[in-house]
Amino acid sequence: MGYSVGQVAGFAGVTVRTLHHYDEIGLLCPSGRSGAGHRRYDDADLDRLQRILFYRELGFPLEEVAVLLDDPESDPREHLRRQHALLSERIARLQQMAKAVEHAMEAKKMGINLTPEERFEVFGNKDPEQYREEAEQRWGHTDSYAESQRRAASYTKADWQRMQDEVADWSARYAALMESGEPAEGVAAMDMAEEHRQHITRWFYDCPYEMHTCLGDMYVSDERFKAFYDAMRPGLAEHLRDAITANAVRGV
């Protein structure tokens, strides 16, 4: 007779409503019906449900789960191998996160109003404390540094995420600008350099043209900054430096 929907819900730790929904969208249709028309599930149905719940736990939307399960080139053993690889990857990420959170217990020094989990969710694999000591030595006595620290202390997780989104959008547009062959002294490149300057002013400290020009030089002379910008597109650091210089001349 198979298993009733209530029994399967109990086995799997899901609601009856969830099983009904899976049936309605064709993701998990029970193999049989009772004489009264009630759903009945067999062992093959339970195997499919297990695979569904594995993929759902890993964050796959139902549409993708359906595609994965109904792939004619895939068999149950392939699903298990794929799930094992995905779970192993998740375990490794969680272990890395746990180690990072332990390290982040000192994060209050930074003054950012985030929990350790949120800080590392926002910054990913980049350690925001990495250059803190050097930054304090180089600029700690300046008003700009003090202002950047004051502002950073007030930012929330949403603020940092919005800032990251702005940077990602700007970098994609600047890379596209270079791809099109736009010279650093061109109007479009200078406008992007001005947008870069305004971003610094808006989020960290007032950045006049002279200071922005110094930053542009540092983006090329300091290997770490150069690597950061060149990762967006090879040669971007020097192109941006030249665009910043041209924009400063235009703005003075």
Rosetta blueprint (number, residue, H / E / L):
1 M L
2 G L
3 Y E
4 S E
5 V H
6 G H
7 Q H
8 V H
9 A H
10 G H
11 F H
12 A H
13 G L
14 V L
15 T L
16 V H
17 R H
18 T H
19 L H
20 H H
21 H H
22 Y H
23 D H
24 E H
25 I L
26 G L
27 L L
28 L L
29 C L
30 P L
31 S L
32 G E
33 R E
34 S L
35 G L
36 A L
37 G L
38 H L
39 R E
40 R E
41 Y E
42 D L
43 D H
44 A H
45 D H
46 L H
47 D H
48 R H
49 L H
50 Q H
51 R H
52 I H
53 L H
54 F H
55 Y H
56 R H
57 E H
58 L L
59 G L
60 F L
61 P L
62 L H
63 E H
64 E H
65 V H
66 A H
67 V H
68 L H
69 L H
70 D L
71 D L
72 P L
73 E L
74 S L
75 D L
76 P H
77 R H
78 E H
79 H H
80 L H
81 R H
82 R H
83 Q H
84 H H
85 A H
86 L H
87 L H
88 S H
89 E H
90 R H
91 I H
92 A H
93 R H
94 L H
95 Q H
96 Q H
97 M H
98 A H
99 K H
100 A H
101 V H
102 E H
103 H H
104 A H
105 M H
106 E H
107 A H
108 K H
109 K H
110 M H
111 G L
112 I L
113 N L
114 L L
115 T L
116 P H
117 E H
118 E H
119 R H
120 F H
121 E H
122 V H
123 F H
124 G L
125 N L
126 K L
127 D L
128 P L
129 E L
130 Q L
131 Y L
132 R H
133 E H
134 E H
135 A H
136 E H
137 Q H
138 R H
139 W H
140 G L
141 H L
142 T L
143 D H
144 S H
145 Y H
146 A H
147 E H
148 S H
149 Q H
150 R H
151 R H
152 A H
153 A H
154 S H
155 Y L
156 T L
157 K H
158 A H
159 D H
160 W H
161 Q H
162 R H
163 M H
164 Q H
165 D H
166 E H
167 V H
168 A H
169 D H
170 W H
171 S H
172 A H
173 R H
174 Y H
175 A H
176 A H
177 L H
178 M H
179 E H
180 S L
181 G L
182 E L
183 P L
184 A L
185 E L
186 G L
187 V H
188 A H
189 A H
190 M H
191 D H
192 M H
193 A H
194 E H
195 E H
196 H H
197 R H
198 Q H
199 H H
200 I H
201 T H
202 R H
203 W H
204 F L
205 Y L
206 D L
207 C L
208 P L
209 Y H
210 E H
211 M H
212 H H
213 T H
214 C H
215 L H
216 G H
217 D H
218 M H
219 Y H
220 V H
221 S H
222 D L
223 E H
224 R H
225 F H
226 K H
227 A H
228 F H
229 Y H
230 D H
231 A L
232 M L
233 R L
234 P L
235 G L
236 L H
237 A H
238 E H
239 H H
240 L H
241 R H
242 D H
243 A H
244 I H
245 T H
246 A H
247 N H
248 A H
249 V H
250 R H
251 G H
252 V L
